[in-house]
């Protein structure tokens, strides 16, 4: 009887551990089902970026990355997390927010909240489209807009 109780307790502990681990993001059925990494060129080399798309089991697509742009001789870096993307056939769009940094700006003006909106098309790991990024800090440009081209550098299962 004691042997059966010990085995039952060990089995129960193992089940709890296995079930608990499956709930961690990235493990088991609740983690991402596909990821892709993209490298982009903005406005013919005026800027660049990298994007990581993650499709979750519920089909939502999140995007994290960074947007870097040279404006009036200064580099503006715009990191973002938890953007929301939509992919439909060849079309892609996403919006993201974050805090941009411009270290060369005067004290008190070195950062600005931003909103980035990207639209475009993808096909066979290549993409292109348009963007607009708006800043809310005074002494920053109100917005920058233009075009992007990109290449999927890793992953699959989200874009065409």
C-alpha atoms as one frame of an Amber mdcrd trajectory, in Angstrom:
protein
   0.000   0.000   0.000   2.842   2.352   0.891   4.463   1.695  -2.506   1.223
   2.618  -4.317   0.887   5.844  -2.285   4.508   6.836  -3.079   3.993   6.144
  -6.786   0.711   8.076  -6.780   2.360  11.046  -5.061   5.257  10.988  -7.533
   2.839  10.817 -10.460   0.794  13.722  -9.077   3.927  15.869  -8.614   5.089
  15.061 -12.170   1.672  16.011 -13.595   1.673  19.331 -11.725   5.163  20.156
 -12.992   4.312  19.255 -16.597   1.004  21.139 -16.574   2.566  24.181 -14.922
   5.394  24.361 -17.458   2.956  24.264 -20.353   1.485  27.569 -19.228   4.741
  29.484 -19.609   4.881  31.694 -22.694   6.920  29.938 -25.322   6.318  26.444
 -23.938   3.589  24.058 -24.904   0.341  24.896 -26.674   0.073  28.470 -25.330
   3.387  29.724 -26.725   4.184  31.234 -30.116   3.479  29.042 -33.116   5.621
  30.993 -35.613   8.252  33.736 -35.610   9.927  35.785 -38.320  12.774  38.290
 -38.304  12.935  41.084 -40.891  15.663  43.601 -41.749  14.464  46.788 -43.440
  15.942  49.783 -45.219  14.071  53.068 -44.846  13.963  55.857 -47.437  16.780
  54.462 -49.589  19.226  54.242 -46.676  18.164  57.240 -44.572  17.202  54.724
 -41.913  16.967  51.052 -41.060  15.100  48.698 -38.832  14.618  45.201 -37.565
  11.294  43.595 -36.799  10.412  40.358 -35.052   6.914  39.040 -35.682   5.475
  36.432 -33.311   2.232  34.601 -34.038   0.503  33.291 -30.944  -1.729  30.215
 -30.762  -4.821  32.461 -30.883  -3.561  33.889 -34.253  -2.666  37.308 -32.869
   0.573  38.665 -34.314   2.873  40.765 -32.143   5.826  42.745 -33.424   8.904
  43.991 -31.571  11.826  45.836 -33.057  13.720  49.026 -33.594  13.538  51.865
 -36.080  16.671  53.978 -36.613  16.588  57.175 -38.657  19.054  59.922 -39.510
  17.312  63.292 -39.272  19.125  66.623 -39.699  22.449  64.935 -39.000  21.288
  63.248 -35.778  20.432  59.599 -35.218  16.983  58.883 -33.799  16.502  55.409
 -32.309  12.942  54.153 -31.850  12.675  50.794 -30.046   9.221  49.252 -29.699
   7.589  46.188 -28.154   4.154  44.633 -28.280   3.073  46.210 -31.543   0.030
  44.681 -33.191   0.320  43.340 -36.733  -2.195  42.197 -39.325  -1.258  39.915
 -42.202  -3.722  39.058 -44.957  -2.546  37.328 -48.136   0.263  39.586 -49.377
  -0.668  42.612 -47.213   0.978  43.478 -43.921   0.406  46.321 -41.503   1.318
  47.084 -37.940   1.316  49.856 -35.403   3.626  50.243 -32.447   4.489  52.784
 -29.794   7.574  53.490 -27.750   9.999  56.156 -26.624  12.450  57.503 -29.192
  15.949  58.617 -28.203  18.019  61.379 -29.767  21.159  61.736 -27.595  22.429
  64.784 -29.495  19.322  66.832 -28.625  19.469  69.494 -25.900  18.904  68.345
 -22.341  15.211  67.809 -21.673  14.505  67.015 -25.335  16.487  63.790 -25.762
  13.462  61.502 -25.809   9.960  61.555 -27.234   7.012  59.185 -27.225   6.282
  57.984 -30.760   3.669  56.128 -32.763   4.760  54.083 -35.787   2.371  52.849
 -38.489   3.685  50.555 -41.235   1.819  49.222 -44.275   3.000  47.170 -47.218
   3.120  43.906 -49.075   5.301  40.823 -48.773   6.039  38.028 -51.208   8.636
  35.245 -51.010  10.447  36.865 -48.092  10.693  40.318 -49.682   8.572  43.315
 -48.731   7.999  46.986 -49.354   5.590  49.689 -48.356   5.122  52.950 -46.533
   5.418  54.212 -42.975   4.622  57.213 -40.836   6.108  57.859 -37.428   4.799
  60.687 -35.256   6.536  62.251 -32.266   4.941  64.210 -29.436   7.960  66.040
 -27.964   8.437  69.700 -28.841  11.591  70.456 -30.843  11.222  67.069 -32.561
   9.757  66.688 -36.044   5.975  66.277 -35.892   6.274  63.238 -38.135   8.464
  61.430 -40.631   7.015  59.404 -43.473   8.305  57.546 -46.469   8.993  54.082
 -47.806  10.620  50.869 -46.649  11.967  47.719 -48.285  12.766  44.588 -46.353
  13.953  41.021 -46.332  12.883  38.184 -44.071  16.137  36.937 -42.546  14.840
  34.149 -40.325  11.694  32.172 -39.617   8.486  31.546 -41.554   4.790  30.936
 -41.177   3.500  34.497 -40.832   4.106  36.470 -44.042   4.200  35.334 -47.667
